[in-house]
Amino acid sequence: MREISRSVRLFTGSGARLDSVAKRIIKGLFFYKKGRRLPDDHCVQTVHVSRWRLLPGETRDAADEFVAELLKETPERIGDAFGLRHICPPNGWARSLWLLEFYGRIEYFCTTCQVSLLEGREPDPQLL
């Protein structure tokens, strides 16, 4: 933390740590919504809005379509600070799409899917 002025402080955060928190939130919400935990052969993928433009073209285009569908959903509010939108595609009970909002701003787009769908794909180091 560094001080900008006497009344304003700037906190710097670790993107990996924040992503980890978003993943834990999704796992908890998944359990809350589905009544069972995310299977061990599934994972949570997170993309913070600040890294959206770094997604490869085709991936970003598909994600844009998913986000457009999520934005049609009415957000669920948990207190004044947190909101979420989610949909579950018909191709598997454990697949899901999420938007996480903090203080009225969309911060994360998250998905759950089988790990086997991602095998052989290297993560983009710019997104990590």
DSSP file (Angstrom, degrees, kcal/mol; ACC not computed):
  #  RESIDUE AA STRUCTURE BP1 BP2  ACC     N-H-->O    O-->H-N    N-H-->O    O-->H-N    TCO  KAPPA ALPHA  PHI   PSI    X-CA   Y-CA   Z-CA
    1    1 A M              0   0    0      0, 0.0     2,-0.4     0, 0.0    10,-0.2   0.000 360.0 360.0 360.0 136.3    0.0    0.0    0.0
    2    2 A R  E     -A   10   0A   0      8,-1.8     8,-2.4     0, 0.0     2,-0.5  -0.957 360.0-118.5-129.1 153.0    1.3    3.5   -0.8
    3    3 A E  E     +A    9   0A   0     -2,-0.4     6,-0.2     6,-0.2     3,-0.1  -0.777  23.4 179.9 -94.5 126.6   -0.2    6.8    0.1
    4    4 A I  S    S-     0   0    0      4,-1.6     2,-0.3    -2,-0.5    -1,-0.2   0.860  75.4 -16.1 -88.8 -44.9   -1.2    9.1   -2.7
    5    5 A S  S    S-     0   0    0      3,-1.6    -1,-0.3     0, 0.0     3,-0.1  -0.835  83.1 -85.2-144.3-177.2   -2.4   11.9   -0.4
    6    6 A R  S    S+     0   0    0     -2,-0.3     3,-0.0     1,-0.2    -3,-0.0   0.797 127.2  33.1 -66.8 -26.5   -3.3   12.2    3.2
    7    7 A S  S    S+     0   0    0      1,-0.1     2,-0.4    -4,-0.0    -1,-0.2   0.554 111.5  64.5-108.4  -8.7   -6.9   11.0    2.6
    8    8 A V        -     0   0    0     -3,-0.1    -3,-1.6     2,-0.0    -4,-1.6  -0.959  57.0-172.6-121.6 132.3   -6.5    8.5   -0.3
    9    9 A R  E     -A    3   0A   0     -2,-0.4     2,-0.5    -6,-0.2    -6,-0.2  -0.964  14.6-143.2-122.2 141.5   -4.6    5.3   -0.2
   10   10 A L  E     -A    2   0A   0     -8,-2.4    -8,-1.8    -2,-0.4     2,-0.5  -0.902  11.7-160.0-106.1 124.4   -3.8    3.0   -3.2
   11   11 A F        -     0   0    0     -2,-0.5     2,-0.4   -10,-0.2    -2,-0.0  -0.889   3.9-155.7-103.4 131.3   -3.9   -0.7   -2.7
   12   12 A T        -     0   0    0     -2,-0.5     2,-0.3     2,-0.0    -2,-0.0  -0.870  14.4-165.2-103.6 141.0   -2.2   -2.9   -5.1
   13   13 A G        -     0   0    0     -2,-0.4     2,-0.6     4,-0.0     3,-0.1  -0.836  23.7-111.2-125.0 161.7   -3.3   -6.5   -5.5
   14   14 A S     >  -     0   0    0     -2,-0.3     4,-2.4     1,-0.2     5,-0.2  -0.816  18.1-149.1 -91.8 123.6   -2.0   -9.6   -7.0
   15   15 A G  H  > S+     0   0    0     -2,-0.6     4,-2.6     1,-0.2     5,-0.2   0.888  98.6  52.4 -58.6 -40.5   -4.0  -10.7  -10.1
   16   16 A A  H  > S+     0   0    0      1,-0.2     4,-2.0     2,-0.2    -1,-0.2   0.891 110.0  48.5 -64.2 -39.2   -3.4  -14.4   -9.3
   17   17 A R  H  > S+     0   0    0      2,-0.2     4,-1.8     1,-0.2    -2,-0.2   0.905 112.2  48.2 -68.6 -40.5   -4.6  -14.0   -5.8
   18   18 A L  H  X S+     0   0    0     -4,-2.4     4,-2.4     2,-0.2    -2,-0.2   0.900 110.4  52.0 -66.2 -39.8   -7.8  -12.2   -6.9
   19   19 A D  H  X S+     0   0    0     -4,-2.6     4,-2.4     1,-0.2    -1,-0.2   0.896 107.3  53.7 -60.4 -39.9   -8.4  -14.9   -9.5
   20   20 A S  H  X S+     0   0    0     -4,-2.0     4,-2.0     2,-0.2    -1,-0.2   0.891 108.2  49.1 -62.5 -40.4   -8.0  -17.5   -6.8
   21   21 A V  H  X S+     0   0    0     -4,-1.8     4,-2.5     2,-0.2    -2,-0.2   0.923 109.9  51.4 -64.5 -44.0  -10.7  -15.8   -4.7
   22   22 A A  H  X S+     0   0    0     -4,-2.4     4,-2.4     1,-0.2    -2,-0.2   0.897 108.9  51.6 -60.3 -40.1  -13.0  -15.6   -7.7
   23   23 A K  H  X S+     0   0    0     -4,-2.4     4,-2.3     2,-0.2    -1,-0.2   0.907 110.2  48.0 -63.6 -41.4  -12.5  -19.4   -8.3
   24   24 A R  H  X S+     0   0    0     -4,-2.0     4,-2.3     2,-0.2    -2,-0.2   0.893 110.1  52.7 -66.7 -38.5  -13.4  -20.1   -4.6
   25   25 A I  H  X S+     0   0    0     -4,-2.5     4,-2.9     2,-0.2     5,-0.2   0.936 109.9  48.5 -60.5 -45.7  -16.5  -17.9   -4.9
   26   26 A I  H  X S+     0   0    0     -4,-2.4     4,-3.1     1,-0.2    -2,-0.2   0.915 109.7  51.5 -62.6 -43.2  -17.6  -19.8   -8.0
   27   27 A K  H  X S+     0   0    0     -4,-2.3     4,-2.0     1,-0.2    -1,-0.2   0.910 112.9  46.0 -60.7 -41.0  -17.1  -23.1   -6.3
   28   28 A G  H  X S+     0   0    0     -4,-2.3     4,-2.4     2,-0.2    -2,-0.2   0.920 114.5  46.5 -66.8 -43.9  -19.2  -22.0   -3.3
   29   29 A L  H  X S+     0   0    0     -4,-2.9     4,-2.9     2,-0.2     5,-0.3   0.880 109.2  55.7 -65.5 -37.5  -21.9  -20.5   -5.5
   30   30 A F  H  X S+     0   0    0     -4,-3.1     4,-2.9    -5,-0.2     6,-0.4   0.939 110.3  45.1 -58.7 -47.6  -21.9  -23.7   -7.6
   31   31 A F  H  X S+     0   0    0     -4,-2.0     4,-2.4     1,-0.2    -2,-0.2   0.917 113.4  50.6 -62.3 -43.3  -22.6  -25.7   -4.5
   32   32 A Y  H  < S+     0   0    0     -4,-2.4    -2,-0.2     1,-0.2    -1,-0.2   0.913 118.0  37.9 -61.6 -43.5  -25.2  -23.3   -3.3
   33   33 A K  H  < S+     0   0    0     -4,-2.9    -2,-0.2     1,-0.1    -1,-0.2   0.873 127.5  32.3 -77.3 -38.4  -27.1  -23.3   -6.7
   34   34 A K  H  < S-     0   0    0     -4,-2.9    -3,-0.2    -5,-0.3    -2,-0.2   0.671  95.4-128.7 -96.4 -19.7  -26.7  -27.0   -7.5
   35   35 A G  S  < S+     0   0    0     -4,-2.4     2,-0.3    -5,-0.4    -4,-0.2   0.560  83.5  68.8  80.2   6.7  -26.7  -28.6   -4.1
   36   36 A R  S    S-     0   0    0     -6,-0.4    -2,-0.3    -5,-0.1    -1,-0.2  -0.983  87.3 -96.7-152.1 158.1  -23.5  -30.5   -4.8
   37   37 A R        -     0   0    0     -2,-0.3     3,-0.1     1,-0.1    -9,-0.1  -0.264  46.4 -89.1 -76.6 160.7  -19.9  -29.6   -5.3
   38   38 A L        -     0   0    0    -11,-0.2    -1,-0.1     1,-0.1     4,-0.1  -0.508  56.3-104.8 -64.2 130.2  -18.2  -29.1   -8.6
   39   39 A P    >   -     0   0    0      0, 0.0     3,-1.8     0, 0.0    -1,-0.1  -0.183  22.4-116.8 -59.9 152.5  -16.8  -32.5   -9.7
   40   40 A D  T 3  S+     0   0    0      1,-0.3    -2,-0.1    -3,-0.1    75,-0.0   0.753 114.0  60.0 -61.9 -25.6  -13.1  -33.2   -9.4
   41   41 A D  T 3  S+     0   0    0     73,-0.1    74,-2.8    74,-0.0    75,-0.5   0.276  97.8  76.8 -88.9  14.0  -12.7  -33.6  -13.1
   42   42 A H  E <   -B  114   0B   0     -3,-1.8     2,-0.3    72,-0.3    72,-0.3  -0.829  62.1-163.7-117.6 158.9  -14.0  -30.0  -13.7
   43   43 A C  E     -B  113   0B   0     70,-2.8    70,-1.8    -2,-0.3     2,-0.5  -0.898  19.1-121.7-136.5 166.7  -12.3  -26.7  -13.2
   44   44 A V  E     -B  112   0B   0     -2,-0.3     2,-0.4    68,-0.2    68,-0.2  -0.945  22.3-163.1-109.1 129.6  -13.2  -23.0  -12.9
   45   45 A Q  E     -B  111   0B   0     66,-2.7    66,-2.1    -2,-0.5     2,-0.4  -0.941   8.8-167.1-111.2 136.5  -11.7  -20.6  -15.4
   46   46 A T  E     -B  110   0B   0     -2,-0.4     2,-0.4    64,-0.2    64,-0.2  -0.950  12.9-173.4-125.4 143.9  -11.7  -16.8  -14.6
   47   47 A V  E     -B  109   0B   0     62,-2.1    62,-2.2    -2,-0.4     2,-0.2  -0.955  17.9-145.1-134.3 116.4  -11.1  -13.8  -16.7
   48   48 A H  E >   -B  108   0B   0     -2,-0.4     3,-2.2    60,-0.2     4,-0.3  -0.521  26.7-116.5 -74.5 147.5  -11.0  -10.4  -15.0
   49   49 A V  G >  S+     0   0    0     58,-2.3     3,-1.1     1,-0.3     4,-0.4   0.789 113.3  65.3 -58.4 -27.6  -12.4   -7.6  -17.2
   50   50 A S  G 3  S+     0   0    0     57,-0.3    -1,-0.3     1,-0.2     3,-0.1   0.719 106.2  43.4 -68.1 -18.4   -9.0   -5.9  -17.3
   51   51 A R  G X  S+     0   0    0     -3,-2.2     3,-1.3     1,-0.1     4,-0.4   0.329  83.2 101.9-105.9   5.8   -7.7   -8.9  -19.3
   52   52 A W  G X  S+     0   0    0     -3,-1.1     3,-1.7    -4,-0.3    -2,-0.1   0.904  78.6  53.9 -57.5 -45.1  -10.7   -9.2  -21.6
   53   53 A R  G 3  S+     0   0    0     -4,-0.4    -1,-0.3     1,-0.3    -2,-0.1   0.672 100.3  63.7 -67.0 -15.5   -8.9   -7.6  -24.5
   54   54 A L  G <  S+     0   0    0     -3,-1.3    -1,-0.3    72,-0.1    -2,-0.2   0.566  76.6 109.5 -85.4  -9.1   -6.0  -10.1  -24.2
   55   55 A L  S <  S-     0   0    0     -3,-1.7     5,-0.0    -4,-0.4    -8,-0.0  -0.402  83.6 -99.4 -64.4 142.4   -8.2  -13.1  -25.0
   56   56 A P     >  -     0   0    0      0, 0.0     4,-3.1     0, 0.0     5,-0.3  -0.298  40.7-104.1 -59.1 150.4   -7.5  -14.6  -28.5
   57   57 A G  H  > S+     0   0    0      1,-0.2     4,-2.4     2,-0.2     5,-0.2   0.853 116.9  41.7 -46.5 -56.0  -10.0  -13.4  -31.1
   58   58 A E  H  > S+     0   0    0      1,-0.2     4,-2.2     2,-0.2    -1,-0.2   0.889 116.8  49.4 -65.1 -39.0  -12.1  -16.5  -31.4
   59   59 A T  H  > S+     0   0    0      2,-0.2     4,-2.7     1,-0.2    -2,-0.2   0.922 112.0  48.3 -64.6 -44.1  -12.2  -17.1  -27.7
   60   60 A R  H  X S+     0   0    0     -4,-3.1     4,-2.8     2,-0.2    -2,-0.2   0.895 109.8  52.6 -64.3 -40.2  -13.2  -13.4  -27.1
   61   61 A D  H  X S+     0   0    0     -4,-2.4     4,-1.7    -5,-0.3    -1,-0.2   0.928 112.6  44.3 -62.0 -45.1  -15.9  -13.6  -29.7
   62   62 A A  H  X S+     0   0    0     -4,-2.2     4,-2.1     1,-0.2    -2,-0.2   0.922 114.0  50.0 -64.7 -43.5  -17.4  -16.7  -28.1
   63   63 A A  H  X S+     0   0    0     -4,-2.7     4,-2.9     1,-0.2     5,-0.2   0.886 106.1  56.6 -63.4 -38.3  -17.1  -15.2  -24.6
   64   64 A D  H  X S+     0   0    0     -4,-2.8     4,-2.2     1,-0.2    -1,-0.2   0.901 107.2  49.3 -58.6 -40.8  -18.8  -12.0  -25.9
   65   65 A E  H  X S+     0   0    0     -4,-1.7     4,-1.8     2,-0.2    -1,-0.2   0.911 111.6  48.5 -64.9 -42.2  -21.8  -14.1  -26.9
   66   66 A F  H  X S+     0   0    0     -4,-2.1     4,-2.5     1,-0.2    -2,-0.2   0.923 111.3  49.7 -63.6 -43.5  -21.9  -15.8  -23.5
   67   67 A V  H  X S+     0   0    0     -4,-2.9     4,-2.6     1,-0.2    -1,-0.2   0.894 106.6  55.8 -63.6 -39.1  -21.7  -12.4  -21.7
   68   68 A A  H  X S+     0   0    0     -4,-2.2     4,-0.5    -5,-0.2    -1,-0.2   0.900 110.3  45.9 -59.4 -40.2  -24.5  -11.0  -23.9
   69   69 A E  H >X S+     0   0    0     -4,-1.8     3,-1.0     1,-0.2     4,-0.5   0.906 111.7  51.3 -67.9 -41.7  -26.7  -13.9  -22.8
   70   70 A L  H >< S+     0   0    0     -4,-2.5     3,-1.4     1,-0.2    -2,-0.2   0.874 102.9  59.5 -62.8 -36.6  -25.6  -13.5  -19.1
   71   71 A L  H 3< S+     0   0    0     -4,-2.6    -1,-0.2     1,-0.3    -2,-0.2   0.690  95.5  63.7 -68.2 -16.8  -26.5   -9.8  -19.3
   72   72 A K  H << S+     0   0    0     -3,-1.0    -1,-0.3    -4,-0.5    -2,-0.2   0.715  88.9  88.3 -75.4 -20.6  -30.1  -10.7  -20.2
   73   73 A E  S << S-     0   0    0     -3,-1.4    14,-0.0    -4,-0.5     3,-0.0  -0.497  89.0-112.4 -78.1 146.1  -30.4  -12.4  -16.8
   74   74 A T        -     0   0    0     -2,-0.2     2,-0.1     1,-0.1    -1,-0.1  -0.651  39.2-116.1 -74.8 128.8  -31.5  -10.3  -13.8
   75   75 A P        -     0   0    0      0, 0.0     2,-0.5     0, 0.0    10,-0.2  -0.408  18.6-134.5 -69.3 141.6  -28.6  -10.0  -11.4
   76   76 A E  E     -C   84   0B   0      8,-3.0     8,-2.2    -2,-0.1     2,-0.4  -0.825  22.1-147.9 -90.6 133.0  -29.0  -11.6   -8.0
   77   77 A R  E     -C   83   0B   0     -2,-0.5     2,-0.5     6,-0.2     6,-0.2  -0.851  16.7-170.3-105.9 137.6  -27.8   -9.3   -5.2
   78   78 A I  E  > S-C   82   0B   0      4,-3.1     4,-1.1    -2,-0.4     3,-0.4  -0.886  70.2 -44.4-122.4  96.7  -26.2  -10.3   -2.0
   79   79 A G  T  4 S-     0   0    0     -2,-0.5    -1,-0.2     1,-0.2     0, 0.0  -0.313  92.5 -59.0  72.4-164.2  -26.1   -7.2    0.1
   80   80 A D  T  4 S+     0   0    0      1,-0.1    -1,-0.2    -3,-0.1    24,-0.1   0.650 130.9  51.0 -87.3 -16.6  -24.9   -3.9   -1.4
   81   81 A A  T  4 S+     0   0    0     -3,-0.4    22,-2.9    22,-0.1     2,-0.4   0.709 102.0  51.9 -98.8 -21.9  -21.5   -5.1   -2.5
   82   82 A F  E  <  +CD  78 102B   0     -4,-1.1    -4,-3.1    20,-0.2     2,-0.3  -0.942  49.3 164.0-130.2 139.6  -22.0   -8.3   -4.5
   83   83 A G  E     -CD  77 101B   0     18,-2.2    18,-3.0    -2,-0.4     2,-0.3  -0.972  10.3-169.2-143.4 159.1  -24.1   -9.5   -7.4
   84   84 A L  E     -CD  76 100B   0     -8,-2.2    -8,-3.0    -2,-0.3     2,-0.4  -0.991  11.9-164.8-148.2 154.9  -24.0  -12.4   -9.8
   85   85 A R  E     + D   0  99B   0     14,-1.8    14,-2.3    -2,-0.3     2,-0.3  -0.989  21.6 170.9-133.7 140.9  -25.6  -13.6  -13.0
   86   86 A H  E     - D   0  98B   0     -2,-0.4     2,-0.3    12,-0.2    12,-0.2  -0.999  16.3-173.9-151.6 152.7  -25.3  -17.2  -14.1
   87   87 A I  E     - D   0  97B   0     10,-1.9    10,-2.6    -2,-0.3   -17,-0.1  -0.979  17.1-143.3-139.7 153.3  -26.7  -19.6  -16.7
   88   88 A C        -     0   0    0     -2,-0.3     8,-0.2     8,-0.2     4,-0.1  -0.953  21.0-136.8-119.4 110.7  -26.2  -23.4  -17.1
   89   89 A P        -     0   0    0      0, 0.0     6,-0.2     0, 0.0     3,-0.2  -0.223  21.5-117.1 -61.4 156.6  -25.9  -24.6  -20.7
   90   90 A P  S    S+     0   0    0      0, 0.0     2,-0.7     0, 0.0     3,-0.1   0.504  96.0  87.0 -75.6  -1.9  -27.9  -27.7  -21.5
   91   91 A N  S    S-     0   0    0      1,-0.2     2,-0.1     2,-0.1     3,-0.1  -0.299 103.1  -7.7 -98.8  52.0  -24.7  -29.7  -22.4
   92   92 A G    >   -     0   0    0     -2,-0.7     3,-1.4    -3,-0.2    -1,-0.2  -0.020  62.6-120.7 131.4 128.4  -23.8  -31.0  -18.9
   93   93 A W  T 3  S+     0   0    0      1,-0.3    -1,-0.1    -3,-0.1    -2,-0.1   0.767 111.6  50.9 -65.1 -25.1  -25.1  -30.4  -15.4
   94   94 A A  T 3  S+     0   0    0     -3,-0.1     2,-0.4     2,-0.0    -1,-0.3   0.429  86.8  98.3 -96.1   2.0  -21.7  -29.2  -14.2
   95   95 A R    <   +     0   0    0     -3,-1.4     2,-0.3    -6,-0.2    18,-0.2  -0.723  50.4 159.2 -87.0 138.8  -21.1  -26.6  -17.0
   96   96 A S  E     - E   0 112B   0     16,-1.2    16,-2.1    -2,-0.4     2,-0.4  -0.993  32.5-144.1-157.7 158.2  -21.9  -23.1  -16.0
   97   97 A L  E     -DE  87 111B   0    -10,-2.6   -10,-1.9    -2,-0.3     2,-0.3  -0.977  23.9-176.5-127.2 139.5  -21.3  -19.4  -17.0
   98   98 A W  E     -DE  86 110B   0     12,-2.7    12,-2.5    -2,-0.4     2,-0.4  -0.978  22.2-161.5-140.2 146.5  -21.0  -16.6  -14.4
   99   99 A L  E     -DE  85 109B   0    -14,-2.3   -14,-1.8    -2,-0.3     2,-0.5  -0.999  18.5-156.7-121.9 127.9  -20.6  -12.9  -14.2
  100  100 A L  E     -DE  84 108B   0      8,-2.4     7,-3.0    -2,-0.4     8,-1.5  -0.901   7.2-165.0-106.7 131.2  -19.4  -11.6  -10.8
  101  101 A E  E     -DE  83 106B   0    -18,-3.0   -18,-2.2    -2,-0.5     2,-0.5  -0.935   6.4-169.1-116.8 136.7  -20.2   -8.0   -9.8
  102  102 A F  E >  S-DE  82 105B   0      3,-2.5     3,-1.6    -2,-0.4   -20,-0.2  -0.992  77.6 -12.9-125.3 124.0  -18.6   -6.0   -7.0
  103  103 A Y  T 3  S-     0   0    0    -22,-2.9    -1,-0.1    -2,-0.5   -22,-0.1   0.874 130.9 -51.7  53.0  42.3  -20.1   -2.7   -6.0
  104  104 A G  T 3  S+     0   0    0      1,-0.2     2,-0.5   -23,-0.2    -1,-0.3   0.464 115.9 109.5  80.8   1.8  -22.2   -2.6   -9.2
  105  105 A R  E <  S- E   0 102B   0     -3,-1.6    -3,-2.5   -22,-0.0     2,-0.4  -0.929  70.9-123.4-113.9 133.9  -19.3   -3.2  -11.6
  106  106 A I  E     + E   0 101B   0     -2,-0.5    -5,-0.3    -5,-0.2     3,-0.1  -0.607  39.8 163.1 -70.8 126.2  -18.8   -6.4  -13.5
  107  107 A E  E     +     0   0B   0     -7,-3.0   -58,-2.3    -2,-0.4     2,-0.4   0.717  52.3  34.2-115.9 -35.4  -15.4   -7.7  -12.6
  108  108 A Y  E     -BE  48 100B   0     -8,-1.5    -8,-2.4   -60,-0.2     2,-0.5  -0.977  47.5-161.8-134.3 139.7  -15.2  -11.4  -13.6
  109  109 A F  E     -BE  47  99B   0    -62,-2.2   -62,-2.1    -2,-0.4     2,-0.3  -0.984  29.9-179.9-108.7 126.7  -16.4  -13.7  -16.3
  110  110 A C  E     -BE  46  98B   0    -12,-2.5   -12,-2.7    -2,-0.5     2,-0.3  -0.943  13.6-172.1-132.4 149.8  -16.1  -17.3  -15.1
  111  111 A T  E     -BE  45  97B   0    -66,-2.1   -66,-2.7    -2,-0.3     2,-0.4  -0.960  13.3-147.9-134.5 154.8  -16.9  -20.7  -16.5
  112  112 A T  E     +BE  44  96B   0    -16,-2.1   -16,-1.2    -2,-0.3     2,-0.3  -0.986  33.9 145.9-118.7 137.9  -16.9  -24.3  -15.2
  113  113 A C  E     -B   43   0B   0    -70,-1.8   -70,-2.8    -2,-0.4     2,-0.2  -0.973  52.2 -72.6-159.2 168.4  -16.1  -27.1  -17.5
  114  114 A Q  E >   -B   42   0B   0     -2,-0.3     3,-1.2   -72,-0.3     4,-0.4  -0.463  35.4-133.7 -68.3 138.6  -14.4  -30.5  -17.7
  115  115 A V  G >> S+     0   0    0    -74,-2.8     3,-1.9     1,-0.3     4,-0.7   0.852 104.0  66.7 -59.8 -35.4  -10.6  -30.4  -17.5
  116  116 A S  G 34 S+     0   0    0    -75,-0.5     3,-0.4     1,-0.3    -1,-0.3   0.766  91.5  62.2 -61.2 -25.2  -10.4  -32.8  -20.4
  117  117 A L  G <4 S+     0   0    0     -3,-1.2    -1,-0.3     1,-0.2    -2,-0.2   0.723 107.9  43.7 -70.4 -19.8  -11.9  -30.1  -22.7
  118  118 A L  T X4 S+     0   0    0     -3,-1.9     3,-2.0    -4,-0.4    -1,-0.2   0.523  83.7 122.5-101.6  -8.3   -8.8  -28.0  -21.9
  119  119 A E  T 3< S+     0   0    0     -4,-0.7     3,-0.1    -3,-0.4    -3,-0.0  -0.268  76.3  22.0 -60.9 139.6   -6.2  -30.7  -22.3
  120  120 A G  T 3  S+     0   0    0      1,-0.2     2,-0.6     0, 0.0    -1,-0.3   0.334  98.2 110.2  85.8  -7.1   -3.5  -29.9  -24.8
  121  121 A R    <   -     0   0    0     -3,-2.0    -1,-0.2     3,-0.0     3,-0.0  -0.898  61.7-143.3-102.9 123.8   -4.2  -26.2  -24.7
  122  122 A E        -     0   0    0     -2,-0.6     2,-0.1    -3,-0.1    -3,-0.0  -0.664  24.6-113.0 -81.5 135.6   -1.6  -24.1  -23.1
  123  123 A P        -     0   0    0      0, 0.0    -1,-0.1     0, 0.0     5,-0.0  -0.422  32.7-108.1 -67.2 144.5   -2.8  -21.2  -21.0
  124  124 A D    >>  -     0   0    0      1,-0.2     3,-1.7    -2,-0.1     4,-0.7  -0.620  22.4-146.7 -72.9 118.8   -2.0  -17.8  -22.5
  125  125 A P  T 34 S+     0   0    0      0, 0.0     3,-0.5     0, 0.0    -1,-0.2   0.755  95.9  63.6 -62.8 -22.9    0.7  -16.3  -20.2
  126  126 A Q  T 34 S+     0   0    0      1,-0.2   -72,-0.1     2,-0.1   -71,-0.1   0.763 101.7  51.5 -69.9 -23.4   -0.7  -12.8  -20.8
  127  127 A L  T <4        0   0    0     -3,-1.7    -1,-0.2     1,-0.2   -79,-0.2   0.630 360.0 360.0 -87.4 -14.1   -3.9  -13.9  -19.1
  128  128 A L     <        0   0    0     -4,-0.7    -1,-0.2    -3,-0.5    -2,-0.1   0.468 360.0 360.0 -82.7 360.0   -2.3  -15.3  -16.0
